Amino acid sequence: ESNIAEWKADATAGGVYTGNITLDNIDATSTGALKINGNLTITDAARMTISGTLYITGNLSVQGDTDLVLNSSVGANSVVIVVDGTVNIGNAANVSGSGTAGSYMMIVTTSSCGGLTSCSGTSAVSLGGAAGAVVLLAPNGQVAFTGSASAKAVVAYKMSLVGATRLNYESGLADIEFNSGPSGSWVTDS
C-alpha cells in the first residue's frame, strides 16, 4: 500500500489531467508522469509512449492493434501505471518496456473485482493477448487470462487461466529497477 501511495504521488507531481483520454485511429502521443482523473482508452492502432509513472483514477483499456510502450529514454528501467478501476488488455495489444533488456511496464490495479468483490463477473485485470513485457499486480482482485494471453509476472488475489495462456518468469525480474519509487524484491515465506 505504501508503494502504491508513493507511485500515485509521483504521477500527481507530474501534472493532473481531468477527463477521459481516448486515443484511436492511429493517434500517437507521449507523456511523462501524469495523473488522469478519468479513463484511458487506447484503440484502433493508436500508440502511447510513456516515460513516467501514470495514475488513472478510472479504467484502463488497451484494445486492437495498439501500443502502450515505454520511451526508449527509460533504458533498462521500468515504469508503473496505477489504476483505481479495471484493466482490459485485448488481443493484438502491445504493452511493453523500452526495448532494452530488463525494462518492463508494471500495471497495478487497486480494484477488488473478481477477488474480494464480485463485480458481476468482471475481473480487476482481463488479459486476452500476448501483451509483451508487462508485469501485473492486482492484490485485491482477479487477473483473468484468456486465449493466448501471456505476461512476464503476475501477483493477484486470484487468477483465472483459460486457453493457451502463458506466464513466463524471467530470471532477474526480482531485481527490476523503476524510474521512481522502490525497486523490486522478493520475500519467501517458506
MOKA-V610917 format. One record per pair of residues at least 24 apart in sequence whose C-alpha atoms are under 10 Angstrom apart, sorted by the first residue. I is the first residue (numbers start at 0). J is the second residue. Records with the same first field share a line. If there is no record, write none. Layout:
BEGIN
I = J + J
END
This chain:
BEGIN
0 = 109 + 138
2 = 180 + 181 + 182
3 = 54 + 79 + 80 + 81 + 82 + 107 + 108 + 109 + 180
4 = 81 + 180
5 = 179 + 180 + 181
6 = 32 + 51 + 52 + 53 + 54 + 78 + 79 + 80 + 81 + 107 + 179 + 180 + 181
7 = 32 + 33 + 34 + 52 + 53 + 54 + 55 + 56 + 79 + 80 + 81 + 82
8 = 32 + 33 + 34 + 52 + 53 + 54 + 180
9 = 33 + 34 + 51 + 52 + 53 + 54 + 179 + 180
10 = 34 + 35 + 51 + 52 + 53 + 54 + 55 + 79 + 80 + 81 + 179
11 = 35 + 52 + 53 + 54
12 = 52
13 = 51 + 52 + 53
14 = 53
15 = 54
16 = 55
17 = 56
18 = 57
19 = 55 + 56 + 57 + 58
20 = 59
21 = 45 + 60
22 = 46 + 47 + 61 + 65
23 = 62 + 63 + 65
24 = 65
25 = 64 + 65
26 = 65
27 = 65 + 66
28 = 67
29 = 67 + 68 + 69 + 70
30 = 69 + 70
31 = 69 + 70
32 = 78 + 79 + 80 + 179
33 = 80
34 = 80 + 81 + 82
35 = 82
37 = 83 + 84
38 = 82 + 83 + 84 + 85
39 = 82 + 86
40 = 87
41 = 65 + 66 + 67 + 88 + 92
42 = 66 + 89 + 92
43 = 92
44 = 91 + 92
45 = 92
46 = 93
47 = 94
48 = 95 + 96 + 97
49 = 73 + 78 + 79 + 80 + 96 + 97 + 104
50 = 74 + 76 + 77 + 78 + 79 + 97 + 178
51 = 77 + 78 + 79 + 80 + 177 + 178 + 179
52 = 77 + 78 + 79 + 80 + 81 + 104 + 105 + 177 + 178 + 179 + 180
53 = 78 + 79 + 80 + 81 + 82 + 106
54 = 79 + 80 + 81 + 82 + 83 + 106 + 107 + 108
55 = 80 + 81 + 82 + 83 + 84 + 85 + 108
56 = 81 + 82 + 83 + 84 + 85 + 108 + 109
57 = 82 + 83 + 84 + 85 + 86
58 = 82 + 83 + 84 + 85 + 86 + 87 + 108 + 110 + 123
59 = 83 + 84 + 85 + 86 + 87 + 88 + 106 + 108 + 124
60 = 85 + 86 + 87 + 88 + 89 + 92 + 124 + 125
61 = 86 + 87 + 88 + 89 + 90 + 91 + 92 + 93 + 94 + 126 + 130
62 = 87 + 88 + 89 + 90 + 91 + 92 + 93 + 127 + 128
63 = 88 + 89 + 90 + 91 + 92 + 93 + 128
64 = 89 + 90 + 91 + 92 + 93
65 = 89 + 90 + 91 + 92 + 93 + 94
66 = 91 + 92 + 93 + 94 + 95 + 130
67 = 92 + 93 + 94 + 95 + 96 + 104 + 130 + 131
68 = 93 + 94 + 95 + 96 + 97 + 98 + 103 + 104 + 131 + 132 + 133
69 = 94 + 95 + 96 + 97 + 98 + 99 + 102 + 103 + 104
70 = 95 + 96 + 97 + 98
71 = 96 + 97 + 98 + 99 + 102
72 = 97 + 99
73 = 97 + 98 + 99 + 102 + 177 + 178
74 = 98 + 99 + 100 + 101 + 102 + 178
75 = 99 + 100 + 101 + 102 + 103 + 175 + 176 + 177 + 178
76 = 100 + 101 + 102 + 103 + 104 + 175 + 176 + 177 + 178 + 179 + 182
77 = 101 + 102 + 103 + 104 + 105 + 132 + 133 + 134 + 175 + 176 + 177 + 178 + 179 + 182
78 = 102 + 103 + 104 + 105 + 106 + 176 + 177 + 178 + 179 + 180
79 = 103 + 104 + 105 + 106 + 107 + 133 + 134 + 135 + 177 + 178 + 179 + 180
80 = 104 + 105 + 106 + 107 + 108 + 135
81 = 105 + 106 + 107 + 108 + 109 + 136
82 = 106 + 107 + 108 + 109 + 110 + 123 + 137
83 = 107 + 108 + 109 + 110 + 111 + 123
84 = 108 + 109 + 110 + 111 + 112 + 123 + 124
85 = 109 + 110 + 111 + 112 + 121 + 122 + 123 + 124 + 125 + 137 + 140
86 = 110 + 122 + 123 + 124 + 125 + 126 + 135 + 137 + 142
87 = 122 + 123 + 124 + 125 + 126 + 127 + 142 + 143
88 = 124 + 125 + 126 + 127 + 128 + 129 + 130 + 144 + 148
89 = 125 + 126 + 127 + 128 + 129 + 130 + 145 + 146 + 148
90 = 126 + 127 + 128 + 129 + 130 + 145 + 146 + 147 + 148
91 = 127 + 128 + 129 + 130 + 148
92 = 126 + 127 + 128 + 129 + 130 + 131
93 = 128 + 129 + 130 + 131 + 132 + 133
94 = 129 + 130 + 131 + 132 + 133 + 134 + 150
95 = 130 + 131 + 132 + 133 + 134 + 150
96 = 131 + 132 + 133
97 = 132
98 = 132
100 = 132
101 = 132 + 169 + 170 + 171 + 172 + 174 + 175 + 176
102 = 132 + 133 + 172 + 175 + 176 + 177
103 = 131 + 132 + 133 + 134 + 151 + 172 + 175 + 176 + 177
104 = 131 + 132 + 133 + 134 + 135 + 151 + 177
105 = 132 + 133 + 134 + 135 + 136 + 151 + 152 + 153 + 177
106 = 133 + 134 + 135 + 136 + 137 + 153
107 = 134 + 135 + 136 + 137 + 138 + 153 + 154 + 155
108 = 135 + 136 + 137 + 138 + 139 + 140 + 142 + 155
109 = 136 + 137 + 138 + 139 + 140
110 = 137 + 138 + 139 + 140 + 141
111 = 137 + 138 + 139 + 140 + 141 + 155 + 156 + 157
112 = 137 + 139 + 140 + 141 + 142 + 156 + 157
113 = 139 + 140 + 141 + 142 + 143 + 156 + 157 + 158 + 159
114 = 138 + 139 + 140 + 141 + 142 + 155 + 156 + 157 + 158
115 = 139 + 140 + 141 + 156 + 157
116 = 140 + 141
117 = 141
122 = 157 + 158 + 159
123 = 155 + 156 + 157
124 = 155 + 158
125 = 159
126 = 150 + 160 + 164
127 = 161 + 162 + 164
128 = 164
129 = 164 + 165
134 = 172
END
